[in-house]
Amino acid sequence: MFRKPEDVRMTKEESEGYGQKINAPSAKYENVEFTSEETPAEEGRKTEKLSEEEIKKRVGEQNYKNIKDDKSIGSINS
């Protein structure tokens, strides 16, 4: 791509084209609606409830014990 010197301004058309090129990757996700039959792959996936053993394996047994024995109230904002 041709590079202009920094002190030269873009034309309106060049500026609009550049903006559209930069915005294109995120624009495809804007204003997207799904009907009830069409669900995105990630949202449509259902997961099984984890067993206590699986939770202990993932977070560590001591972390699991600490959270089970904790009598304090969690953050309201979380």
Biopython code that builds the backbone (N, CA, C, O; Angstrom):
import numpy as np
from Bio.PDB.StructureBuilder import StructureBuilder

atoms = [
    (1, "MET", "N", (0.844, -1.180, 0.000)),
    (1, "MET", "CA", (0.000, 0.000, 0.000)),
    (1, "MET", "C", (0.888, 1.241, 0.000)),
    (1, "MET", "O", (1.905, 1.291, 0.692)),
    (2, "PHE", "N", (0.495, 2.224, -0.774)),
    (2, "PHE", "CA", (1.235, 3.476, -0.866)),
    (2, "PHE", "C", (1.134, 4.233, 0.454)),
    (2, "PHE", "O", (0.046, 4.386, 1.010)),
    (3, "ARG", "N", (2.273, 4.704, 0.951)),
    (3, "ARG", "CA", (2.276, 5.443, 2.213)),
    (3, "ARG", "C", (2.531, 6.913, 1.941)),
    (3, "ARG", "O", (3.496, 7.272, 1.266)),
    (4, "LYS", "N", (1.656, 7.766, 2.473)),
    (4, "LYS", "CA", (1.802, 9.207, 2.316)),
    (4, "LYS", "C", (2.696, 9.751, 3.419)),
    (4, "LYS", "O", (2.807, 9.156, 4.491)),
    (5, "PRO", "N", (3.325, 10.872, 3.154)),
    (5, "PRO", "CA", (4.048, 11.536, 4.252)),
    (5, "PRO", "C", (3.062, 11.919, 5.361)),
    (5, "PRO", "O", (1.881, 12.143, 5.096)),
    (6, "GLU", "N", (3.548, 11.991, 6.586)),
    (6, "GLU", "CA", (2.663, 12.237, 7.722)),
    (6, "GLU", "C", (1.991, 13.605, 7.695)),
    (6, "GLU", "O", (0.915, 13.771, 8.269)),
    (7, "ASP", "N", (2.595, 14.569, 7.049)),
    (7, "ASP", "CA", (2.015, 15.910, 7.053)),
    (7, "ASP", "C", (0.969, 16.114, 5.947)),
    (7, "ASP", "O", (0.429, 17.213, 5.817)),
    (8, "VAL", "N", (0.674, 15.088, 5.157)),
    (8, "VAL", "CA", (-0.335, 15.178, 4.095)),
    (8, "VAL", "C", (-1.635, 14.573, 4.608)),
    (8, "VAL", "O", (-1.642, 13.464, 5.142)),
    (9, "ARG", "N", (-2.741, 15.307, 4.445)),
    (9, "ARG", "CA", (-4.039, 14.835, 4.916)),
    (9, "ARG", "C", (-4.688, 13.901, 3.905)),
    (9, "ARG", "O", (-4.437, 13.998, 2.704)),
    (10, "MET", "N", (-5.526, 12.993, 4.405)),
    (10, "MET", "CA", (-6.285, 12.090, 3.547)),
    (10, "MET", "C", (-7.462, 12.851, 2.940)),
    (10, "MET", "O", (-7.969, 13.809, 3.525)),
    (11, "THR", "N", (-7.880, 12.413, 1.774)),
    (11, "THR", "CA", (-9.106, 12.968, 1.209)),
    (11, "THR", "C", (-10.282, 12.342, 1.954)),
    (11, "THR", "O", (-10.115, 11.374, 2.695)),
    (12, "LYS", "N", (-11.467, 12.902, 1.751)),
    (12, "LYS", "CA", (-12.655, 12.374, 2.418)),
    (12, "LYS", "C", (-12.896, 10.921, 1.995)),
    (12, "LYS", "O", (-13.213, 10.079, 2.835)),
    (13, "GLU", "N", (-12.750, 10.625, 0.707)),
    (13, "GLU", "CA", (-12.971, 9.276, 0.204)),
    (13, "GLU", "C", (-11.958, 8.293, 0.791)),
    (13, "GLU", "O", (-12.316, 7.177, 1.167)),
    (14, "GLU", "N", (-10.696, 8.711, 0.866)),
    (14, "GLU", "CA", (-9.662, 7.850, 1.446)),
    (14, "GLU", "C", (-9.949, 7.581, 2.918)),
    (14, "GLU", "O", (-9.795, 6.459, 3.400)),
    (15, "SER", "N", (-10.366, 8.628, 3.621)),
    (15, "SER", "CA", (-10.666, 8.499, 5.041)),
    (15, "SER", "C", (-11.844, 7.543, 5.276)),
    (15, "SER", "O", (-11.793, 6.701, 6.172)),
    (16, "GLU", "N", (-12.900, 7.678, 4.470)),
    (16, "GLU", "CA", (-14.057, 6.796, 4.610)),
    (16, "GLU", "C", (-13.688, 5.355, 4.280)),
    (16, "GLU", "O", (-14.100, 4.431, 4.981)),
    (17, "GLY", "N", (-12.911, 5.160, 3.213)),
    (17, "GLY", "CA", (-12.479, 3.813, 2.844)),
    (17, "GLY", "C", (-11.631, 3.170, 3.926)),
    (17, "GLY", "O", (-11.785, 1.986, 4.225)),
    (18, "TYR", "N", (-10.731, 3.958, 4.515)),
    (18, "TYR", "CA", (-9.882, 3.456, 5.590)),
    (18, "TYR", "C", (-10.726, 3.070, 6.801)),
    (18, "TYR", "O", (-10.505, 2.020, 7.404)),
    (19, "GLY", "N", (-11.690, 3.915, 7.158)),
    (19, "GLY", "CA", (-12.569, 3.637, 8.292)),
    (19, "GLY", "C", (-13.387, 2.371, 8.081)),
    (19, "GLY", "O", (-13.554, 1.575, 9.006)),
    (20, "GLN", "N", (-13.900, 2.181, 6.861)),
    (20, "GLN", "CA", (-14.684, 0.982, 6.570)),
    (20, "GLN", "C", (-13.807, -0.265, 6.633)),
    (20, "GLN", "O", (-14.246, -1.312, 7.108)),
    (21, "LYS", "N", (-12.576, -0.153, 6.157)),
    (21, "LYS", "CA", (-11.653, -1.291, 6.185)),
    (21, "LYS", "C", (-11.322, -1.677, 7.629)),
    (21, "LYS", "O", (-11.281, -2.861, 7.960)),
    (22, "ILE", "N", (-11.088, -0.691, 8.478)),
    (22, "ILE", "CA", (-10.759, -0.951, 9.882)),
    (22, "ILE", "C", (-11.976, -1.513, 10.627)),
    (22, "ILE", "O", (-11.824, -2.382, 11.485)),
    (23, "ASN", "N", (-13.171, -1.029, 10.309)),
    (23, "ASN", "CA", (-14.393, -1.417, 11.014)),
    (23, "ASN", "C", (-14.979, -2.740, 10.532)),
    (23, "ASN", "O", (-15.800, -3.332, 11.233)),
    (24, "ALA", "N", (-14.584, -3.214, 9.370)),
    (24, "ALA", "CA", (-15.204, -4.400, 8.764)),
    (24, "ALA", "C", (-15.204, -5.636, 9.663)),
    (24, "ALA", "O", (-16.238, -6.300, 9.745)),
    (25, "PRO", "N", (-14.097, -5.988, 10.348)),
    (25, "PRO", "CA", (-14.139, -7.200, 11.182)),
    (25, "PRO", "C", (-15.178, -7.147, 12.302)),
    (25, "PRO", "O", (-15.817, -8.158, 12.591)),
    (26, "SER", "N", (-15.357, -5.983, 12.937)),
    (26, "SER", "CA", (-16.330, -5.908, 14.030)),
    (26, "SER", "C", (-17.740, -5.630, 13.522)),
    (26, "SER", "O", (-18.713, -5.956, 14.203)),
    (27, "ALA", "N", (-17.868, -5.039, 12.345)),
    (27, "ALA", "CA", (-19.193, -4.706, 11.815)),
    (27, "ALA", "C", (-20.022, -5.941, 11.530)),
    (27, "ALA", "O", (-21.250, -5.881, 11.592)),
    (28, "LYS", "N", (-19.384, -7.057, 11.219)),
    (28, "LYS", "CA", (-20.159, -8.254, 10.907)),
    (28, "LYS", "C", (-20.882, -8.809, 12.125)),
    (28, "LYS", "O", (-21.780, -9.637, 11.973)),
    (29, "TYR", "N", (-20.515, -8.374, 13.336)),
    (29, "TYR", "CA", (-21.167, -8.848, 14.558)),
    (29, "TYR", "C", (-22.222, -7.868, 15.080)),
    (29, "TYR", "O", (-22.923, -8.185, 16.042)),
    (30, "GLU", "N", (-22.349, -6.701, 14.475)),
    (30, "GLU", "CA", (-23.316, -5.715, 14.934)),
    (30, "GLU", "C", (-24.690, -6.015, 14.362)),
    (30, "GLU", "O", (-24.815, -6.500, 13.238)),
    (31, "ASN", "N", (-25.708, -5.725, 15.136)),
    (31, "ASN", "CA", (-27.101, -5.873, 14.712)),
    (31, "ASN", "C", (-27.406, -7.270, 14.179)),
    (31, "ASN", "O", (-28.108, -7.416, 13.178)),
    (32, "VAL", "N", (-26.892, -8.269, 14.831)),
    (32, "VAL", "CA", (-27.157, -9.641, 14.428)),
    (32, "VAL", "C", (-28.288, -10.184, 15.293)),
    (32, "VAL", "O", (-28.216, -10.139, 16.521)),
    (33, "GLU", "N", (-29.328, -10.694, 14.649)),
    (33, "GLU", "CA", (-30.453, -11.266, 15.380)),
    (33, "GLU", "C", (-30.591, -12.740, 15.022)),
    (33, "GLU", "O", (-30.341, -13.142, 13.886)),
    (34, "PHE", "N", (-30.986, -13.528, 15.995)),
    (34, "PHE", "CA", (-31.190, -14.950, 15.784)),
    (34, "PHE", "C", (-32.641, -15.287, 16.092)),
    (34, "PHE", "O", (-33.202, -14.819, 17.083)),
    (35, "THR", "N", (-33.229, -16.084, 15.253)),
    (35, "THR", "CA", (-34.587, -16.536, 15.534)),
    (35, "THR", "C", (-34.501, -17.677, 16.539)),
    (35, "THR", "O", (-33.410, -18.154, 16.851)),
    (36, "SER", "N", (-35.636, -18.107, 17.039)),
    (36, "SER", "CA", (-35.615, -19.157, 18.058)),
    (36, "SER", "C", (-35.053, -20.463, 17.502)),
    (36, "SER", "O", (-34.477, -21.248, 18.256)),
    (37, "GLU", "N", (-35.208, -20.713, 16.204)),
    (37, "GLU", "CA", (-34.672, -21.937, 15.618)),
    (37, "GLU", "C", (-33.156, -21.855, 15.430)),
    (37, "GLU", "O", (-32.461, -22.869, 15.494)),
    (38, "GLU", "N", (-32.659, -20.662, 15.201)),
    (38, "GLU", "CA", (-31.229, -20.486, 14.960)),
    (38, "GLU", "C", (-30.562, -19.997, 16.243)),
    (38, "GLU", "O", (-30.820, -18.878, 16.685)),
    (39, "THR", "N", (-29.732, -20.800, 16.827)),
    (39, "THR", "CA", (-28.976, -20.368, 17.993)),
    (39, "THR", "C", (-27.506, -20.508, 17.675)),
    (39, "THR", "O", (-27.099, -21.478, 17.036)),
    (40, "PRO", "N", (-26.697, -19.549, 18.114)),
    (40, "PRO", "CA", (-25.263, -19.679, 17.891)),
    (40, "PRO", "C", (-24.729, -20.943, 18.559)),
    (40, "PRO", "O", (-25.280, -21.397, 19.562)),
    (41, "ALA", "N", (-23.682, -21.499, 18.017)),
    (41, "ALA", "CA", (-23.134, -22.760, 18.510)),
    (41, "ALA", "C", (-22.778, -22.683, 19.994)),
    (41, "ALA", "O", (-23.053, -23.623, 20.740)),
    (42, "GLU", "N", (-22.180, -21.591, 20.427)),
    (42, "GLU", "CA", (-21.764, -21.483, 21.827)),
    (42, "GLU", "C", (-22.971, -21.410, 22.766)),
    (42, "GLU", "O", (-22.968, -22.049, 23.818)),
    (43, "GLU", "N", (-23.993, -20.646, 22.405)),
    (43, "GLU", "CA", (-25.143, -20.496, 23.279)),
    (43, "GLU", "C", (-26.045, -21.736, 23.261)),
    (43, "GLU", "O", (-26.731, -22.020, 24.243)),
    (44, "GLY", "N", (-26.042, -22.456, 22.171)),
    (44, "GLY", "CA", (-26.901, -23.611, 22.048)),
    (44, "GLY", "C", (-26.390, -24.832, 22.780)),
    (44, "GLY", "O", (-27.119, -25.809, 22.954)),
    (45, "ARG", "N", (-25.141, -24.781, 23.210)),
    (45, "ARG", "CA", (-24.541, -25.933, 23.874)),
    (45, "ARG", "C", (-25.024, -26.045, 25.318)),
    (45, "ARG", "O", (-25.025, -25.057, 26.052)),
    (46, "LYS", "N", (-25.423, -27.216, 25.714)),
    (46, "LYS", "CA", (-25.833, -27.444, 27.101)),
    (46, "LYS", "C", (-24.751, -28.269, 27.776)),
    (46, "LYS", "O", (-24.204, -29.205, 27.194)),
    (47, "THR", "N", (-24.457, -27.904, 29.005)),
    (47, "THR", "CA", (-23.430, -28.637, 29.738)),
    (47, "THR", "C", (-24.062, -29.364, 30.911)),
    (47, "THR", "O", (-25.074, -28.929, 31.461)),
    (48, "GLU", "N", (-23.462, -30.458, 31.275)),
    (48, "GLU", "CA", (-23.940, -31.216, 32.421)),
    (48, "GLU", "C", (-23.437, -30.574, 33.704)),
    (48, "GLU", "O", (-22.402, -29.907, 33.708)),
    (49, "LYS", "N", (-24.170, -30.776, 34.787)),
    (49, "LYS", "CA", (-23.752, -30.267, 36.078)),
    (49, "LYS", "C", (-22.510, -31.034, 36.525)),
    (49, "LYS", "O", (-22.458, -32.260, 36.425)),
    (50, "LEU", "N", (-21.509, -30.299, 37.021)),
    (50, "LEU", "CA", (-20.262, -30.933, 37.450)),
    (50, "LEU", "C", (-20.435, -31.600, 38.804)),
    (50, "LEU", "O", (-21.143, -31.097, 39.677)),
    (51, "SER", "N", (-19.784, -32.725, 38.961)),
    (51, "SER", "CA", (-19.797, -33.401, 40.252)),
    (51, "SER", "C", (-18.811, -32.703, 41.193)),
    (51, "SER", "O", (-17.953, -31.938, 40.753)),
    (52, "GLU", "N", (-18.947, -32.978, 42.496)),
    (52, "GLU", "CA", (-18.031, -32.377, 43.461)),
    (52, "GLU", "C", (-16.595, -32.787, 43.192)),
    (52, "GLU", "O", (-15.675, -31.986, 43.356)),
    (53, "GLU", "N", (-16.404, -34.025, 42.779)),
    (53, "GLU", "CA", (-15.042, -34.509, 42.478)),
    (53, "GLU", "C", (-14.436, -33.761, 41.297)),
    (53, "GLU", "O", (-13.251, -33.427, 41.311)),
    (54, "GLU", "N", (-15.250, -33.500, 40.274)),
    (54, "GLU", "CA", (-14.760, -32.778, 39.102)),
    (54, "GLU", "C", (-14.417, -31.332, 39.472)),
    (54, "GLU", "O", (-13.423, -30.789, 38.988)),
    (55, "ILE", "N", (-15.225, -30.714, 40.317)),
    (55, "ILE", "CA", (-14.953, -29.346, 40.763)),
    (55, "ILE", "C", (-13.652, -29.311, 41.549)),
    (55, "ILE", "O", (-12.820, -28.432, 41.327)),
    (56, "LYS", "N", (-13.465, -30.267, 42.475)),
    (56, "LYS", "CA", (-12.230, -30.339, 43.261)),
    (56, "LYS", "C", (-11.021, -30.496, 42.346)),
    (56, "LYS", "O", (-9.976, -29.887, 42.577)),
    (57, "LYS", "N", (-11.166, -31.309, 41.318)),
    (57, "LYS", "CA", (-10.065, -31.537, 40.390)),
    (57, "LYS", "C", (-9.711, -30.260, 39.622)),
    (57, "LYS", "O", (-8.538, -29.997, 39.357)),
    (58, "ARG", "N", (-10.724, -29.472, 39.268)),
    (58, "ARG", "CA", (-10.491, -28.262, 38.483)),
    (58, "ARG", "C", (-9.955, -27.100, 39.317)),
    (58, "ARG", "O", (-9.062, -26.381, 38.870)),
    (59, "VAL", "N", (-10.491, -26.909, 40.524)),
    (59, "VAL", "CA", (-10.093, -25.745, 41.322)),
    (59, "VAL", "C", (-9.084, -26.076, 42.414)),
    (59, "VAL", "O", (-8.488, -25.172, 43.000)),
    (60, "GLY", "N", (-8.895, -27.321, 42.685)),
    (60, "GLY", "CA", (-8.000, -27.734, 43.765)),
    (60, "GLY", "C", (-8.802, -28.038, 45.010)),
    (60, "GLY", "O", (-9.763, -27.339, 45.330)),
    (61, "GLU", "N", (-8.403, -29.081, 45.709)),
    (61, "GLU", "CA", (-9.186, -29.537, 46.857)),
    (61, "GLU", "C", (-9.220, -28.496, 47.979)),
    (61, "GLU", "O", (-10.268, -28.289, 48.592)),
    (62, "GLN", "N", (-8.090, -27.840, 48.255)),
    (62, "GLN", "CA", (-8.063, -26.859, 49.343)),
    (62, "GLN", "C", (-8.929, -25.640, 49.007)),
    (62, "GLN", "O", (-9.618, -25.123, 49.887)),
    (63, "ASN", "N", (-8.909, -25.178, 47.769)),
    (63, "ASN", "CA", (-9.785, -24.067, 47.374)),
    (63, "ASN", "C", (-11.245, -24.452, 47.533)),
    (63, "ASN", "O", (-12.058, -23.642, 47.980)),
    (64, "TYR", "N", (-11.578, -25.671, 47.173)),
    (64, "TYR", "CA", (-12.948, -26.158, 47.311)),
    (64, "TYR", "C", (-13.366, -26.176, 48.783)),
    (64, "TYR", "O", (-14.467, -25.743, 49.122)),
    (65, "LYS", "N", (-12.486, -26.679, 49.660)),
    (65, "LYS", "CA", (-12.794, -26.711, 51.095)),
    (65, "LYS", "C", (-12.958, -25.301, 51.651)),
    (65, "LYS", "O", (-13.867, -25.043, 52.440)),
    (66, "ASN", "N", (-12.075, -24.385, 51.238)),
    (66, "ASN", "CA", (-12.141, -23.013, 51.739)),
    (66, "ASN", "C", (-13.456, -22.343, 51.372)),
    (66, "ASN", "O", (-14.040, -21.636, 52.194)),
    (67, "ILE", "N", (-13.920, -22.553, 50.173)),
    (67, "ILE", "CA", (-15.154, -21.904, 49.738)),
    (67, "ILE", "C", (-16.366, -22.558, 50.392)),
    (67, "ILE", "O", (-17.344, -21.870, 50.685)),
    (68, "LYS", "N", (-16.327, -23.865, 50.627)),
    (68, "LYS", "CA", (-17.439, -24.556, 51.271)),
    (68, "LYS", "C", (-17.578, -24.133, 52.737)),
    (68, "LYS", "O", (-18.694, -24.017, 53.245)),
    (69, "ASP", "N", (-16.444, -23.902, 53.422)),
    (69, "ASP", "CA", (-16.455, -23.546, 54.834)),
    (69, "ASP", "C", (-16.602, -22.045, 55.072)),
    (69, "ASP", "O", (-16.759, -21.617, 56.215)),
    (70, "ASP", "N", (-16.555, -21.253, 54.027)),
    (70, "ASP", "CA", (-16.589, -19.796, 54.162)),
    (70, "ASP", "C", (-17.988, -19.338, 54.551)),
    (70, "ASP", "O", (-18.962, -19.654, 53.867)),
    (71, "LYS", "N", (-18.086, -18.600, 55.637)),
    (71, "LYS", "CA", (-19.371, -18.109, 56.118)),
    (71, "LYS", "C", (-19.658, -16.682, 55.662)),
    (71, "LYS", "O", (-20.741, -16.160, 55.924)),
    (72, "SER", "N", (-18.704, -16.042, 54.982)),
    (72, "SER", "CA", (-18.904, -14.655, 54.582)),
    (72, "SER", "C", (-19.776, -14.577, 53.329)),
    (72, "SER", "O", (-19.897, -15.540, 52.572)),
    (73, "ILE", "N", (-20.377, -13.407, 53.135)),
    (73, "ILE", "CA", (-21.218, -13.158, 51.972)),
    (73, "ILE", "C", (-20.321, -12.720, 50.820)),
    (73, "ILE", "O", (-19.407, -11.916, 51.004)),
    (74, "GLY", "N", (-20.584, -13.242, 49.655)),
    (74, "GLY", "CA", (-19.810, -12.867, 48.484)),
    (74, "GLY", "C", (-20.110, -11.444, 48.044)),
    (74, "GLY", "O", (-21.041, -10.814, 48.546)),
    (75, "SER", "N", (-19.336, -10.951, 47.127)),
    (75, "SER", "CA", (-19.530, -9.595, 46.619)),
    (75, "SER", "C", (-20.880, -9.493, 45.931)),
    (75, "SER", "O", (-21.291, -10.396, 45.202)),
    (76, "ILE", "N", (-21.555, -8.396, 46.170)),
    (76, "ILE", "CA", (-22.856, -8.175, 45.551)),
    (76, "ILE", "C", (-22.683, -7.936, 44.052)),
    (76, "ILE", "O", (-23.564, -8.278, 43.264)),
    (77, "ASN", "N", (-21.567, -7.358, 43.662)),
    (77, "ASN", "CA", (-21.354, -6.994, 42.260)),
    (77, "ASN", "C", (-20.818, -8.128, 41.410)),
    (77, "ASN", "O", (-20.648, -7.951, 40.204)),
    (78, "SER", "N", (-20.551, -9.261, 41.978)),
    (78, "SER", "CA", (-19.963, -10.326, 41.157)),
    (78, "SER", "C", (-20.980, -11.348, 40.757)),
    (78, "SER", "O", (-20.649, -12.310, 40.065)),
]
sb = StructureBuilder()
sb.init_structure("model")
sb.init_model(0)
sb.init_chain("A")
sb.init_seg("    ")
for serial, (resi, resn, name, xyz) in enumerate(atoms, 1):
    if name == "N":
        sb.init_residue(resn, " ", resi, " ")
    sb.init_atom(name, np.array(xyz, "f"), 0.0, 1.0, " ", f" {name:<3s}", serial, name[0])
structure = sb.get_structure()
